[in-house]
Amino acid sequence: MAIILCEQDLERKYRNLAQGKTLLESSLHQNLLEHINSEIGMGAITDIEGAKAWLRHSFLRQRIERNPGHYHIGKSANQSWEQKLDDMVLQSVKKLQKDELIEHKGEEETGELNATKYGDIMSKVSVLICS
């Protein structure tokens, strides 16, 4: 049982959510860099394959397959969603490395990932901002 206290104009919204009448969509793709950086900083992601697996098992992956029109991330016709998500991970890692937030040791599509001191600071600041 849950009790939700809210203003009267929000009652319908929360009632529909609680009754499963509202579809939820992911917004992970909008802040993917920050999330990957934080996961690397916490040690949850330690390499490229781990980052790919993390994104493949996300709520975003589930929703993108059921409602691709909602997500404007542009996948080519000959590309699977898994390949597109893998590309998103690689692009994010390259950007984080370019911005000196992470270190990537090893081959382009493999290798170890570690936060730099700047990446560590950013992950702690973004956690505080999101909380």
JONORFEN-V228889 format. One record per pair of residues at least 12 apart in sequence whose C-alpha atoms are under 7 Angstrom apart, sorted by the first residue. I is the first residue (numbers start at 1). J is the second residue. D is the distance in whole Angstrom. If there is no record, write none. Layout:
# JONORFEN-V228889
i->I j->J d->D
i->I j->J d->D
This chain:
# JONORFEN-V228889
i->25 j->63 d->6
i->26 j->59 d->6
i->26 j->60 d->5
i->26 j->63 d->7
i->28 j->60 d->6
i->33 j->92 d->6
i->37 j->119 d->7
i->37 j->123 d->6
i->38 j->123 d->5
i->40 j->113 d->7
i->40 j->114 d->6
i->40 j->115 d->6
i->41 j->115 d->5
i->41 j->119 d->7
i->41 j->120 d->5
i->41 j->123 d->6
i->46 j->112 d->6
i->46 j->113 d->5
i->46 j->114 d->7
i->47 j->110 d->7
i->47 j->111 d->6
i->47 j->112 d->4
i->47 j->113 d->5
i->48 j->109 d->6
i->48 j->110 d->5
i->48 j->111 d->6
i->48 j->112 d->7
i->49 j->110 d->7
i->51 j->89 d->7
i->52 j->86 d->6
i->52 j->89 d->6
i->55 j->85 d->7
i->56 j->82 d->7
i->100 j->116 d->7
i->101 j->115 d->6
i->101 j->116 d->5
i->101 j->118 d->5
i->101 j->119 d->4
i->102 j->114 d->5
i->102 j->115 d->4
i->102 j->116 d->5
i->102 j->119 d->6
i->103 j->115 d->6
i->103 j->116 d->6
